[in-house]
Amino acid sequence: MAVRDAGPLSPRGDADAEGALRILRARWRTASLASGWRFPSDWPLPEVDLVCASVLGRVDVCDALASLARARAQAGAGLEETLVDLAALHAVLTNPDSHDGLLCADPDATPSRLLRIMATAWADESCAELIQARATNGLTGLGTEAYLCARLGEIYRRAARHGTRVRDTHVLLVVTLDLSDVVGWSRMMAMLVVGDMLREVFNGGESTAVLGPSVAAVLAEREPAFNERALTAAWVMNERLHVDPDLRSAPRPELRVISLPDSADVAVKVVRHLGRA
């Protein structure tokens, strides 16, 4: 299905391609946030630009929308949130005179074909993750959130056997990147750098994982060299990120040391919250 067959999904204006893409992306993001998207830093994905380029280029938008839906599922966005995001795009394209993007997204007004494409792709990706029980993030090579939660379960069970407290033996290091002003493939490159650094610095059996599009974590033992390793990771990470001209203006990576709770269930909730914070 081409854009011209999608009815209201047709762009207006003759601005240059890059400028038009930036304007559309900004209006879409504003409309999505105004419609209830909960975590602004998670909204920009490379697939967003693919959708914008398809719309502006008047080419088939179906594959781009499906890719975005799969990416949203991988990032932990729910189906309802994903469809409201699509409705926000639809609202922007059907209200070209609203330049600020403060629009009311109505999923019921979105063409059913586009809703079906997004919903099907999101569901397929979600089911595939359950079936395959992925332990490794395909982009960074780090573990997945599910893997880290499984490791936490093992550590808590071991602590219960030996009568110790996990908070006394282990710690969680969380790395957060502020990529809200970074677009396109530079976001992916930033997480690749983070993955490389964490594997390089924490190479002694620690558990590393990606918790969200811009969040990674290390589950490590409390040992004398931990603080030094964390500082080394922060310094090298910042240096390598700033080699990319598109990332030089981004804030430095934020590293936080989180003390683990006494309950495994609470620890899992903490990890899941970090991935969507």
Beta strands, then each sheet from edge to edge (+ up, - down):
strand 1: 170-176
strand 2: 207-212
strand 3: 215-221
strand 4: 254-258
sheet 1: 2+ 3- 1+ 4-
end
